[in-house]
Amino acid sequence: MTDELETTGALCCPPLAEEPLDAEAAARLATVLGALADPVRLRIFSIIASQGETCSCNLEGPLARSQPTISHHTSRLAAAGLIAGERRGRWMWWRVVPEQVQAITTALRVPGAHGVATPV
């Protein structure tokens, strides 16, 4: 599944409320959301998103994780198309892929859900 996402590029599927996802689109979306479902990866994504660009070396301290562990998690995020890296010297510098984040936002858009809880 990861290889398929890497070759197809950004996630592309209609909003869930517009039409049901076909099996392929559902699998791609599940791969992307699965990458964010891990607490460490979600924190990494949050750190990178909040800083615009982050060196892998700057993730060890806040996460209290070893470099191999961080490398594993950033690889999963990159395979899902959520972050992109650039090697500078011995370190990778990561940034969020805005097109992928927009695609997720579009896919999860539900009419009437504007971030405000509705009374039950």
C-alpha positions in Angstrom: 0.0 0.0 0.0 2.8 2.4 0.8 4.4 1.9 -2.6 1.1 2.6 -4.3 0.8 5.9 -2.5 4.3 6.9 -3.3 3.7 6.3 -7.0 0.3 7.9 -7.1 1.4 11.2 -5.4 -1.1 13.2 -3.4 -4.2 11.7 -2.1 -7.1 12.2 -4.4 -10.6 11.4 -3.5 -13.9 13.2 -3.3 -15.3 14.4 0.1 -16.7 11.5 2.0 -20.1 13.2 2.2 -20.3 13.7 -1.6 -20.1 10.1 -2.7 -18.9 6.8 -1.2 -15.2 6.0 -1.6 -14.3 3.2 -3.9 -12.0 0.5 -2.5 -8.8 2.1 -3.9 -9.5 5.6 -2.6 -10.5 4.2 0.8 -7.2 2.2 1.0 -5.2 5.4 0.1 -7.0 7.5 2.7 -6.6 4.8 5.3 -2.9 4.7 4.7 -2.5 8.4 5.1 -4.7 8.5 8.2 -3.0 5.5 9.6 0.3 7.3 9.4 -1.1 10.0 11.6 -2.8 7.6 14.0 0.4 6.9 15.9 0.9 9.4 18.8 4.7 9.8 18.0 4.1 10.4 14.3 1.3 12.8 15.1 3.7 14.8 17.4 6.4 14.8 14.7 3.9 16.0 12.2 2.7 18.7 14.6 6.3 19.9 15.3 7.2 20.1 11.7 3.9 21.8 10.8 4.3 24.4 13.6 7.9 25.2 12.6 7.6 25.2 8.8 10.7 23.1 8.5 12.6 21.0 11.0 15.8 19.0 11.1 15.6 15.4 12.3 18.2 16.3 14.9 15.7 18.7 16.5 13.1 16.0 17.0 15.1 13.8 19.4 14.8 16.1 22.4 11.1 17.0 22.3 10.1 13.4 21.6 12.7 11.7 23.9 13.3 9.1 21.2 16.4 7.9 19.5 17.4 8.9 16.0 16.6 5.5 14.5 13.1 5.7 16.0 12.6 9.2 14.6 13.9 8.0 11.2 11.3 5.1 11.3 8.4 7.5 12.0 9.5 10.2 9.6 9.8 7.5 6.9 6.2 6.4 7.5 5.0 10.1 7.3 7.0 10.6 4.1 5.7 7.4 2.6 2.1 8.6 3.2 3.0 11.9 1.4 2.5 14.0 4.5 6.1 15.3 4.8 8.9 15.7 2.4 12.6 15.7 3.3 15.8 17.2 2.0 19.2 15.9 3.0 21.6 18.6 4.1 24.9 17.2 5.2 24.2 14.2 7.5 20.7 15.4 8.5 17.3 15.3 6.9 15.2 18.5 7.0 11.5 17.9 6.9 8.5 20.1 5.8 4.8 19.4 5.5 3.4 18.7 2.1 0.5 21.2 2.0 -1.3 19.5 -1.0 -1.6 16.3 1.0 -3.0 18.1 4.0 -5.5 19.9 1.8 -6.5 16.6 0.2 -7.2 15.1 3.6 -9.2 18.2 4.6 -11.2 18.0 1.4 -11.8 14.2 1.9 -13.0 14.7 5.4 -15.2 17.7 4.7 -18.8 17.2 5.8 -21.5 19.8 5.2 -22.5 21.5 8.3 -19.4 20.6 10.2 -17.5 23.8 10.6 -15.6 23.0 13.7 -18.4 24.0 16.0 -20.1 21.3 18.0 -23.8 21.1 17.5 -26.1 20.4 20.5 -27.4 16.9 20.9 
